[in-house]
């Protein structure tokens, strides 16, 4: 997998990618000719020393002088087969059925639409793995590399900043025009195309008529006016927000205890990654109580608001600890994949992806905290502790903060504005 950076260059050094081969199918070394038995007249003649004959240009080297061919790349024979990757997409039965049917005759472009946390990126990589496996003599290898986002013919373009840049869009177009590196198929995943208003026209022609070897998979939370024409050129696949039951079942299947899985699923807001992080986080419940106590500390002063901001950001930093541990494991797994398959594709982009994920988990933690505050306000409004007008004003302030964070606003500034407004809202 390659992931591009803001300057339009492949951040994983795709210029150095080499064609992968599981087997070295070199020329079979020529065997020495089998001598015919000598005739009777020949056996009676005296033997003469052989006359050396110079090898003709391009003649094969005798087997004894040929170096041994390199051994084939190692394969994980002791691991069970991963099977159909689409089976691992959780809680999206309709989407899985449609993608499974698409494998028989893939279209040039697909558009996955669904809320953040519904697993669109993971589903795209799983779909890509099946597309790559369908035309390969080593399907298990293609699936494993795609699942690990290490496949040289799976290119994922993440936006940098608030939206995909025009240069990123041009790089995606160039990537689609290039031949596949390792096989017959290439899959290009474009993330957050609903935030690519200026880049959508650049992508349109390539998405509409890509080379036969390329398949586009576009990811978006919604189809807005800026991308309606681009969306019309794609086969749309809708993903739903995951319910608590689906998330809990997923966590339990992964070995999480029922009580912890129930708490993590309820607090994850429908996000698979968020649920997994919360399930591995012993301090999540403590942080939720920290958020519940923030409104009580606000008295309308700037100092109280700033103290609440510090507490919220400290909680977000604590939430990132399990993810940082997981990143360590991913780096180790990437190194193992590189040793196993003889390719380091995607490894150089891992640190950049980790930085994005750390920011995302901090934002998700703050978003969860805002949801805790909103729930608290609704409870107080329902039991008469908070007047309806004051509750509406506080909920509007929380909605404004959530919208600002969604578009990568400075977290400290967004929270400062929120807590100042909450501190001035009457009961």
N, C-alpha and C positions, 0 to 999 in steps of 0.2 A: 504494500500500500504506500502511496505517496501522498503527502499533504502539502499544499502550497502555502507559502508565506505571503505577506502583503506586497512584497516587491515583485510578485509574479513568478519567482523562481521556485523550482521544486525544492522544498526544505529538506527532503531526504536524499538529495544528491542524485536525482534520477539520471543525470548525465553519465554517472559511473555504473549504471545497472548493466549487468551482463545477462545474456540469455541463459535461462535455467535449463538444466537437463537432468532428469533423474537417472538416466543410463547413458553411458558413453558408448555409442554405436559406431565405433571406429572401424576401419577396414580390417577384415579378418586377415591375420598374418599368413602369407603364403607358405604352404607346406613344401618341404623339399621333395623332389621327384623320387618315386620308388624305382630303384635300378632294376633293369631287366636281368634275368639270369644270363650269364655269359654263354655264348655258344662254345661248342667243342673246339672250333678253330681259334676262337679268341682266347680260350683258357690255355692254349699251348704257346701263345705268343708271349714274348717277354714284356713285362710291364714297364711302361714309360712314365716318367714323372708327369703329372698334369701340368698343362700350360695355363697360367692365369689369364683370364679373360676380363678386361675392364667392363664394369657395369655400364649399360647404356643409360643415357639420361632419362630419368623418370621411371627406371626399372624398380620393382619392389625390392626392399631390403630383405635379405634372408631372415627367417624367423629368429635365428639365434642372435642376430644383431639388433633386433627390434626391442625397444624398451617396453616393459609391461604396461598395458593400458591402465589408467587410474581406476580405482574401484568405484562402483556406482555410489551415488549419495545415499547416506544412511536413511532408513525409514523406520518409523516407530512401530515395528512389528509387534511389540509387547503391549501396545495400547489397543483398546477396543475401538472399532470403527465409530466415527462420529455420526454416521447415518445422515438422513435428510436434514439439512440445517433448518428448513422451514418448520420442522416439528418443534424447534426450540423457541419459536415466537409465541409469547404468552398472551392469552386473553384476546386474541385477534382472529377468531375462527374464519370470519368472512374474508379478511385480507389474505390469510394463508391459503384459503381455497382458490382465490383469484390468482395469487402468485404461483401456486402449484400448476394451475392450468396454463399459465403463461410460459412455463418452461418448455413446453412442446414446440412453440413457435413464438419466440420473443419479439416484441415490438421495439422500435428504435428508442423510445423514451417512456419512462414511468414517472408519475408524480405521487409521492407518499404524502398524505395530508393528515395531520393529527396533532394533539396537544403535546407540549413539552413533557418529557418523561414517559411518553407512551412507547418508547423504544424504536423510533423511526430509523435512527442510524444503525442500530444493531440489526434491525430487520433488513435494511438495505445491504449490509455486509453479508448476511445469511443468504439473501436472494442472489447476490453476486457470486457467492461461493457455489451455489447450485448451477448458475449459468456457466461458470468456468468449468465445473466438474462435468457438465453434460457433454462437452466436446473434448474431453481429455482422456488419455489412456490411464491416467493416475488420478481418479476422482477424489479419493480420500486425501491425497496431498493437497489438491486445490482447495478442498473444504477447510482443511486445517489452517492453511495459510490465510485464506480469506477471513476465517473466524478470528484469527489473531491480527487481522489487518496488516499482514506481512506479504501479501501477494503482489508481485510486480505489475500485474494487469488489473489491479483494483486501486483506483486513484480517488481519494476523498479530498474535496476542496472545502475547507472551512472558511467562513468569513473572518476577516480581520477587522476588529472594531465594530461599528454599528451596522455595517452592511458590506456585502461582497463588492470589491472594487472592480473597476473596468479592466484593470490589468489581470486580475484573477480570472475574470470571464474570458479574456483573450487566451490566457494560458490553458484554460479548460478546452477551448476550441482547438488550440494547437495539439493538446494531448489527444483529443478525439481523432484528429487527422493522422496521427502517428500509428504505425503498425503495432500490434500486440508484442510484448517482449517475450513471453514464455509459451504462448499457445496460440489459439485461433480467435480468442475472444478477449475483449477489454470492457470493463465496467467503470463508468465515471459517475461518482456520487457528488452532487452539489448540495451543500447544507444551507438551510435558511434562505431559500430563493425568494421567500416573501419579503426579504429585506434587501433585495437586489434591484431596486427600481431603476437605477441608472445602467445596470449591467444586463438587464433582461433582453433589450434589443440586440446586444452583442451575441447572446447565447441562442437567439431564436433560430437562425438559419441552420446552425450546427445541430441543434436538438431536433429540428424538423427533418433534416436529411443527413444524418451521420453516416460515416462509412459502414459497410455491412458488418465489420468486425466490432463496432462500438455500440454499447448500450448505455444510455443515460438514465440515472435514477435521481430525481430531484426531491428534496425534502422541504416541507413547509408546514407551519402551524395553521395557516389559513391561505386562501386564495384571494388576494386583494386586487384592486383595480390595476396596479402597476404590473401585474404578472398574468393578467387574464389571457392575453394572446399566447404567452409562453405555455400556460397551463393547457390551452386548447390543443396544443400539439402533442400532449402526453396522455397516456392511459392512466387515469386517476385511481389510486388505491387508498381508501379511507381507513384510518386507524382511530379507535375509540380510546377515551381516557380509561385507564384500568381501575376497576373497582377494588375495594378493600379485600374482598374474598379472593379475587385472582392474585393479588399481591401476597396475601397471607399464604395461599396454597403454594405459590412459587417459593417463598422463603422456607416454608416447612419442607418442601421437596429438596431444598438445598441444605437441609440439616439444622435449620434454626428452630429453637424451642417454641412451642405454640404461643405462650404468653408474650414472649418478645416479638415474635412474628406478627401477632395481632396488634401490638402497640406500634411497631414500625410501619405496618400497612396503613393504619389509621392516620399516622402523622406524615405520611409521605406525599400526600396530595396527588396520588395516582402515578407517581414517578417510580419506575423500576429501580434506577440507580439510587435514588434517594432512599427507597425502602431498604435496599441492601446495606447502604451506609448506616442508616439508623439501627438496623438489626445488629450491626457489629460495634455499635457505639454505646458503651456503658453509661455515658453521661448525658444521653439525649433527654431523658426525663427531667434531669436537673436543669438543663438549659430551657426547657419549656416553662418550668416554674419561674426561671429568671425573667423570661418575657412577660409572664403573667403579672409579675410584680413591678414592671417598669412604669405603668401608668400611675400607680400609687405614689411614685417618687417625684412626679412632675408637679411643680407648683407655679408654673408660669415664668420662672426665671431662666436665663440662659445657662447658668451654671448647672441647674438641675437637668436641663435638656442635654447638655454636653456629657454629663455623667451617665445619662441613659444611653447616649450614643456609644460611649466607651464600653458599657456593659454589653450592648448588643453586638458590637464588633468583636469583643473578646469571646463571646459565645460562638460567633462565626468562625473564629480561628480555632477554637476547640473542636468544632465540627469537622474541620479539615484533617484532623489527625488520622482517623481511620483511612481516609483516601490516600494520604501520604504513605501509609503502610502498604496499601494496595499497589501504589505506584512502584514501590520497591520490588514487589513480587512481579509486576509486569515487566520491569526492566530485566529482571533475572530470566523471565520466560522468553523475552525477545532474544536475549543472548543465547538461550538454549535452542531456539528455533534457528538462529543463524548458524550455530554449530551443526545442527541436525541436517539442514537442507542446503548448507553452503551459500546462503544468501542473507544479507543484512538489510534487505529492503524494508523501509519504514522505521528502522531503529533510530536513525538520526533525527526523525521528526517526533520521536516519542516525548522528548522533553518539552517541546512546544505544545503538544497536545495536553501534557500534564499541567502545564501552566494554565491553559484554558479551563481544564476541568477543576482546578483548585479555585479559580475565580467563580466558576459556576456553582460549586458546592457552597462557597461562602454566600453567593447570592441566593441559592436555594434555602440556606439556613435563615437568612434574613426574611425571605418570602414566607417561610414556615412561621417565623416569629410574627410577621404581620397577620398571618391567618389566625394565630393564637390571640392576638389583640382584637381582631375583628370578631372572633367567636365570643370573647370576653365581653365586648361592647354589646353584642346582641343579647347575651344572657342578662346583662344588667338592664337593658332596655325592656326585655320581656318581663322581668320581675319588678319593674318600677323603680329601680335604683337610679336609672339614668333616663332623663327626659328624651322623648323621641327626637326632638329637634337637635339636641346635643349629640345624640347617638348618630344621627344622619351626618352631622358635620364631621365627627371623628371618623366615620366610615369613609367619607369622601377624602379626608386627609390620607388615610391608609391606601385608598385606591390610587391616589396621585403618586404616592411613594412607590407603590408596586409597579405602576406604569413607567416611572422614571428608571427604576432598576432594570426593567425589561429591556430598555434601550441603552443599557450600559452607563447610566449616570454614575457620578462619583458616589460611592456608598455612604461615606461620612456626611456629605452634603445633603443627600436625600433624607437620611435619618435625622439630621439636625432640623431640617424644615418640618419633618413629621412631628418630632417631639415638641418643638416650639408651638405648633398648631394644636397638638393635643393638650399641652399645658394651659392654653388659653381657652379651651372649650369648657363651658360650664357643665354642671351635672344635670 
